[in-house]
Amino acid sequence: MEKIAILGATGKIGSRILMELIERSYVITAISRNAFDLPGSTLIIGCEGDIMNEKVISGHVMALENEVLISAISPDPHDLESFLTATENLIKVAEKAAVKKLITVGGAGSLLLPDGKMLMEKEGFPDFVKPISDIHKRALDIYKSLEGKKFDWINVSPAETIEADEKTGKYRIGADDHLLMDEQGRSFISMEDFASAVVDLIEDDTYKNQRITVSY
Ligand SMILES: NC(=O)c1ccc[n+]([C@@H]2O[C@H](COP(=O)([O-])OP(=O)(O)OC[C@H]3O[C@@H](n4cnc5c(N)ncnc54)[C@H](OP(=O)(O)O)[C@@H]3O)[C@@H](O)[C@H]2O)c1
């Protein structure tokens, strides 16, 4: 069974990913700035760490020879630029710890609409979300510029709306940078099904070195 390291496991999306990892009996290294906030489980090794301190995180990821690194961290709303340093650090950690895959949760705002515009350029897109969408886009650009790395990266954009809801066991993946919508034009996914999709990516090698999106 593969060993998985995860950052962001105390968050809304990351905690669902953590639960999905536990359900599938992975051995997990969960890293948080507040390790006491992590749930107890015999499958979880909880570690204290801040992605801004890459050496500490690398040590934790390396210690148990984790094969996959998952990040569901959020940008700091008071210092959005630091998300780019966090992104560079995740890449350094993935390299140093020699993981085979880096799976990161991104944003939907830079997904394309049928008219070719980005979702965040759509009329009525909330102003307060735009800077967050933009920083996720710039983080994605960092991944897209990677060359010659020994690990594969996958940046997973949620649907336009992602909320806590039931797990249906169903989802679709879009791999062409377009927003994925249902027949009514809605782009929605529950955090629970999103978490399943992320965990499925651990063993599914269909998508490599690209951004994908998950929606119903
Ligand atoms: N439709 C969309 O595009 C959409 C919607 C929702 C979310 N998202 C994205 O999905 C991601 C997760 O969102 P969420 O709502 O689950 O976030 P959240 O609930 O705010 O959780 C954020 C997580 O990030 C971790 N974190 C933040 N800074 C860190 C640091 N410096 N070092 C280590 N860990 C750090 C926190 O861990 P600790 O505090 O325990 O250290 C926490 O577990 C975000 O990037 C968000 O922007 C996209």
The ligand as an ORCA input file, in Angstrom:
! r2SCAN-3c Opt
* xyz 0 1
  N     -14.291     26.657     -6.718
  C     -12.988     26.806     -6.381
  O     -12.146     27.132     -7.215
  C     -12.537     26.554     -4.972
  C     -13.480     26.495     -3.968
  C     -13.050     26.218     -2.684
  C     -11.674     26.037     -2.415
  N     -10.770     26.128     -3.419
  C      -9.337     25.957     -3.122
  O      -9.144     24.709     -2.495
  C      -8.100     24.779     -1.514
  C      -8.616     24.257     -0.170
  O      -9.703     25.065      0.225
  P     -10.415     24.880      1.675
  O     -11.652     25.685      1.610
  O     -10.444     23.446      2.044
  O      -9.353     25.645      2.603
  P      -9.378     25.806      4.193
  O     -10.561     25.160      4.800
  O      -9.134     27.267      4.465
  O      -8.086     24.993      4.649
  C      -6.834     25.422      4.292
  C      -5.802     24.413      4.714
  O      -4.534     24.939      4.287
  C      -3.591     24.685      5.302
  N      -2.544     25.705      5.219
  C      -2.707     27.021      4.933
  N      -1.517     27.648      4.979
  C      -0.592     26.698      5.297
  C       0.804     26.736      5.494
  N       1.511     27.879      5.394
  N       1.451     25.580      5.785
  C       0.751     24.424      5.917
  N      -0.588     24.325      5.739
  C      -1.251     25.454      5.432
  C      -4.368     24.775      6.603
  O      -3.705     23.938      7.519
  P      -3.313     24.313      9.034
  O      -4.025     25.609      9.374
  O      -3.795     23.141      9.817
  O      -1.833     24.424      9.001
  C      -5.709     24.175      6.217
  O      -5.725     22.783      6.455
  C      -7.691     26.252     -1.469
  O      -6.512     26.426     -2.209
  C      -8.859     26.978     -2.086
  O      -8.502     28.217     -2.688
  C     -11.176     26.372     -4.696
*
